[in-house]
């Protein structure tokens, strides 16, 4: 099974819009998935430039798939989907 990469944007807009609340993922994901999933911070995922109003921040990428208005629940669901695809 390939490792699933989760990147959490910590750029200014995402941080202000709530990415700091996603930091819980750094503890949750390794406990739940072990070495199947790796979580990495990202200074910027470059998504705000494609969203004129910045209303969909914070952003997270799960294996390249962009999750807008990211929440812990949304990210965990996306990971579950990817884990299921890789099994």
LINQUI-V884877 format. One record per backbone hydrogen bond with DSSP energy under -1.0 kcal/mol. NH is the residue of the N-H (numbers start at 1). CO is the residue of the C=O. Records with the same first field share a line. If there is no record, write none. Layout:
NH=CO ; CO
//
This chain:
4=36
6=38
7=61
8=40
9=59
10=42
15=11
16=12
17=13
18=15
19=14
21=18
22=19
23=20
25=22
26=23
27=24
28=24
29=25
31=27
32=28
33=29
34=30
36=33
38=4
40=6
42=8
50=47
51=48
54=51
60=67
61=7
62=65
63=5
65=62
67=60
69=56
70=58
75=71
76=72
77=73
78=74
79=75
80=76
81=77
82=78
83=79
84=80
85=81
86=82
//
